[in-house]
Amino acid sequence: MLPPEPHQQKYQEFHQALLRLQGAARETAPNRAALLKEASALQQFFQDQILSLSVEELPPELMPWLQSYHTETHKQLRLLAADLSFWQAARQPGTIEQRRATVRRRLETLISYSETVLG
């Protein structure tokens, strides 16, 4: 069961933003400061546009599942910001690549969550 159309539109916007962030993180020489700024904006979008959606129009059986998704996504977004901060602060090539891999995995997790909600 999928969320109603107004919800779907916001989740789709969120999903597209995650894909853009993932693409930027995959660049050969990404601007790590810009990625952190974009991730902060994405977290703000999630809080302002998705968490604020009305739950009154949701079917009762969908509410616990969606609440679980929101909780886990919110946590992963906070962790992504921390991962990006660590990546930005890294100076050694090995550490930079480790942090980059962590950011990529975190983004893959977030994208899989958004794909689940979108069906």
RODO-2510 file (C-alpha; in nm, 4 decimals, decimal comma):
residues 119
     n   res          X          Y          Z
     1     m     0,0000     0,0000     0,0000
     2     l     0,1361     0,3392    -0,0993
     3     p     0,0878     0,6770     0,0671
     4     p    -0,1656     0,9149    -0,0943
     5     e    -0,0653     1,1281    -0,3929
     6     p     0,0361     1,4478    -0,2048
     7     h     0,2698     1,2342     0,0053
     8     q     0,4014     1,0530    -0,3017
     9     q     0,5012     1,3838    -0,4625
    10     k     0,7103     1,4887    -0,1613
    11     y     0,8698     1,1452    -0,1327
    12     q     0,9544     1,1600    -0,5036
    13     e     1,1206     1,5014    -0,4579
    14     f     1,3162     1,3622    -0,1644
    15     h     1,4199     1,0583    -0,3685
    16     q     1,5387     1,2759    -0,6589
    17     a     1,7422     1,4925    -0,4206
    18     l     1,9065     1,1805    -0,2770
    19     l     1,9979     1,0649    -0,6272
    20     r     2,1501     1,4055    -0,7067
    21     l     2,3521     1,3959    -0,3855
    22     q     2,4685     1,0444    -0,4666
    23     g     2,5777     1,1568    -0,8135
    24     a     2,7712     1,4477    -0,6668
    25     a     2,9427     1,2164    -0,4149
    26     r     3,0521     0,9886    -0,7005
    27     e     3,2327     1,2649    -0,8885
    28     t     3,6084     1,2269    -0,9248
    29     a     3,6863     1,5273    -0,7050
    30     p     3,3657     1,6183    -0,5205
    31     n     3,3343     1,9418    -0,3289
    32     r     3,2964     1,7937     0,0190
    33     a     3,1843     2,1224     0,1750
    34     a     2,9104     2,1567    -0,0892
    35     l     2,7997     1,7983    -0,0256
    36     l     2,7658     1,8697     0,3451
    37     k     2,5623     2,1822     0,2712
    38     e     2,3386     1,9896     0,0298
    39     a     2,2876     1,7114     0,2850
    40     s     2,1841     1,9702     0,5449
    41     a     1,9318     2,1137     0,3009
    42     l     1,8034     1,7631     0,2329
    43     q     1,7605     1,6980     0,6032
    44     q     1,5709     2,0259     0,6363
    45     f     1,3484     1,9313     0,3407
    46     f     1,2703     1,5975     0,5048
    47     q     1,1771     1,7676     0,8309
    48     d     0,9775     2,0510     0,6743
    49     q     0,8113     1,8807     0,3796
    50     i     0,7730     1,5146     0,4719
    51     l     0,7467     1,4977     0,8483
    52     s     0,4908     1,7773     0,8365
    53     l     0,2567     1,5933     0,5983
    54     s    -0,0867     1,5238     0,7384
    55     v    -0,1298     1,1703     0,8664
    56     e    -0,5081     1,2059     0,8824
    57     e    -0,5470     1,0999     0,5199
    58     l    -0,3338     0,7891     0,5652
    59     p    -0,4949     0,4485     0,6024
    60     p    -0,4572     0,3340     0,9652
    61     e    -0,2631     0,0232     0,8630
    62     l    -0,0031     0,2387     0,6848
    63     m     0,0696     0,4717     0,9756
    64     p     0,2993     0,2436     1,1850
    65     w     0,4998     0,1424     0,8777
    66     l     0,5408     0,5020     0,7628
    67     q     0,6323     0,6182     1,1138
    68     s     0,9034     0,3535     1,1244
    69     y     1,0318     0,4726     0,7860
    70     h     1,0363     0,8344     0,9067
    71     t     1,2253     0,7455     1,2236
    72     e     1,4886     0,5430     1,0420
    73     t     1,5284     0,7963     0,7603
    74     h     1,5676     1,0816     1,0070
    75     k     1,8391     0,8851     1,1894
    76     q     2,0203     0,8014     0,8638
    77     l     2,0129     1,1660     0,7548
    78     r     2,1759     1,2724     1,0815
    79     l     2,4389     1,0026     1,0391
    80     l     2,4974     1,1128     0,6793
    81     a     2,5722     1,4654     0,7996
    82     a     2,8211     1,3265     1,0516
    83     d     2,9805     1,1041     0,7849
    84     l     3,0136     1,4018     0,5507
    85     s     3,1739     1,6096     0,8268
    86     f     3,4284     1,3339     0,8912
    87     w     3,4944     1,3044     0,5178
    88     q     3,5433     1,6792     0,4889
    89     a     3,7912     1,6770     0,7794
    90     a     3,9917     1,3781     0,6484
    91     r     4,3378     1,4574     0,5138
    92     q     4,5046     1,1206     0,4493
    93     p     4,4177     0,9531     0,1143
    94     g     4,3241     0,6233     0,2820
    95     t     4,0989     0,7954     0,5336
    96     i     3,9404     1,0076     0,2608
    97     e     3,8485     0,6938     0,0638
    98     q     3,7136     0,5192     0,3749
    99     r     3,4934     0,8165     0,4585
   100     r     3,3788     0,8428     0,0974
   101     a     3,2784     0,4743     0,0978
   102     t     3,0838     0,5271     0,4196
   103     v     2,8972     0,8220     0,2659
   104     r     2,8144     0,6159    -0,0429
   105     r     2,6761     0,3303     0,1678
   106     r     2,4698     0,5716     0,3751
   107     l     2,3235     0,7257     0,0588
   108     e     2,2450     0,3796    -0,0813
   109     t     2,0566     0,3006     0,2397
   110     l     1,8569     0,6241     0,2212
   111     i     1,7775     0,5678    -0,1460
   112     s     1,6560     0,2152    -0,0741
   113     y     1,4277     0,3526     0,1998
   114     s     1,2781     0,6101    -0,0351
   115     e     1,2313     0,3476    -0,3071
   116     t     1,0458     0,1287    -0,0595
   117     v     0,8015     0,4067     0,0221
   118     l     0,7541     0,4880    -0,3451
   119     g     0,6768     0,1237    -0,4175
***
